[in-house]
């Protein structure tokens, strides 16, 4: 289904792009010299469709970079929370090990191998995960 939806989007976009390229084949001169309009030092001649596609691609790249830089606060917070969770898991494992070592043998419940407290693999009678 995903391949079908991708083809449903990509094929019409490709046809539109090819039609646009054929309709706008003529060359244009792009100048980056605002002072000498008659004889620009920094100029490039290219087909119009190529110019428009390059400008659109640069816009997509600039927008992606802006979004990425704008989300750095959230990525930093996610890294910090992940480190806190990892430290809490290590601390919990240490506390559980200490509590298990401090509990006398007579208070420990025998658990059959492969069976958790709530049955096989921690599920109740209706096979719901606990």
Steps between C-alpha positions, in 0.01 A plus 500: 500500500786738584668443164170567326455830684857600425449425131170688510688811613837463324376419149275810462771721651753358255265564208443857615876555536573360152220711346635808678855430379388457137291819509782711653808392306621845398815638660503785750796690638515526875712788630636539850656842428261781599734780384578406137174407330641519144809286557462306826810337643311231684250352258392159387287390205279198556159365396209657689367168631840417649516838671156456655571143612830609660331788682226265627761247617695772682177612666426146619855466639482840673161415652627163621803660663283767665266234639793289620662795679163599645454156656838485672340590836273194477783268396712623792211443743444149360869413549491635855182305586642184348813533714286559811287192421812289446642613836167428671492148350852430626409633845180290507690186403748564782222557752317185389820296529563641848141429606517144367827440683358638826183286489533174693466173309183403685312807368590444138228341291595204285438584135498218245744552216342681205212617718468853627292616791190520277548192290701439184680809377314742732149445363174442683237230427363692199855532361506878562841646569548622854 
